[in-house]
Amino acid sequence: MELDWLAQHEGLITVRRLVVHHGRTVIPALHAIVLGVIAAIDALRSSIAKLAMQTVVEMTTFLDPRAMEAELDYLAPALAKKSGETNWLGVAADDALAGFIRHLADTRVLASLITSAKHKNPTVRLRVATHVEACCEGAADGAFYGSAASRDLLEKTFAAVVPLLEEGAAETRAMAKRAVCHLQRHLRGGSEFDKLLKGLPERKKQAVRDVIEKGPPPLPPRSGSATPRGGRYPSSSLGSPIGSPKSAGGFGGLDERGSGSSRGSSRGTSRGAAGSSRMSIGVGGGVGGGGGGVAGAHLKEALTPVFAKLKSKNWQERGAAIAELEEVMTSAPTGAFGEELAVAVFDALVPRLADGNAKVSVQAFTMLAGVLPVLGDDVTPALGSLVPALAAGVGGANEKTRAAATAASDALIESCSATSLVQHVSHSVCFGVSRAKPVLLEYLVDLAEAVYPARPQLVVKHAVPAAVTCLANEKSAAIKAANARLLRALAGCLGKEALAQHAGGISAAAKKKVEDALKAM
């Protein structure tokens, strides 16, 4: 029976205080508490659901890991189901799952997650595949052999991951491929892995062998999600411990950690003067995320009706909304666009880049070409959705749309820092439409050369796998020519031997292809 929401709220506040300050007293009643928290996660009132997930994060952080591992079979499916929501609650649930991986044993988290890999919601499957890949990568040597329980976990994990190789979403397929490669790496020899293949149809066996031969694909970027191992993805924390000096405004006086971070103002290699003078001013007055302070609050209020018009069924109203949005964005004071507001703006605008009416689509791209130089690095938090949309436009069939998208992409490359862009452009090279790849590869040449002197690890992590992926999979002459220029630029930065060695870290076949390509230059 649904509890009164005020009673649920007070109960969750009390549990959070006990978990943080009196953890030992919670352990004897932990299972009963977990069942109550799970009920609150499914609450219709979003504030209760958020508070419940904050409670899970703090339980994972402060309580005995062994006690929490015993509750994973109850918590993980509930959070995985919640992560399928397309709003901020889905991101919050995904963050809570990532907290399990940071603090608890990989094999226990893995065993609790794989049951959700067959969920009917594709967003759930994507997020589960992401965390399964992280568990497989971080598992200790010997985690999948040596005992009947380990072998059983291996077989169940393999059986859960293989169907995801045929997912419609490229990101889910990429995570499944990486997980398969990690499992193969953990086994002692080829014969052990061959035993796993015995029960598969021949077509799936060949698909798995192809994955192993090519090696793990590049790691897709993620936006607005927590980092399973403290550095893979940008963090979006659910909440801070009670009494910590964070911004006020939580439930019942409880302090909460804001969603902002210093991402919006982090500076790398600058590619334009417009972006160098703009910084996000947070609620507390510091540089960074939040909502852009007082100016950001006024902007958000002013833009709310514009966001609604952008969804209108009338194409002329959508066009008028784009014009209004452009006026507001170009006249906004410096620093008004914090992380939260930037994401909200581009979440509303990006769908119009693929609008069914070509006039609206061209107008949206043209507006971006004018606005992006003004925003500079303030656009960084929204790159995860913006860059793929621009890449799709560059690869579009409509000539006017393609020209407008290319102009907007040029403006982004010139105005936003190369260190922020290299990951997202590399991802679009790997997973974007083929028609756009020659242009994207040319961008990546410039970005790699700009980033390498200051952040060589970013080039190795993102640009090199993108070049290797194109070398292995693309047949188009235009893509091959552009990729050859990228390989030449990478060889100039890293050296030919080092480039081949990094390719060898992906797979032996990738190393051979890179060596052959370098010899042909």
Order of alpha helices (4+ residues) and beta strands (2+ residues): alpha-alpha-alpha-alpha-alpha-alpha-alpha-alpha-alpha-alpha-alpha-alpha-alpha-alpha-alpha-alpha-alpha-alpha-alpha-alpha-alpha-alpha-alpha-alpha-alpha-alpha
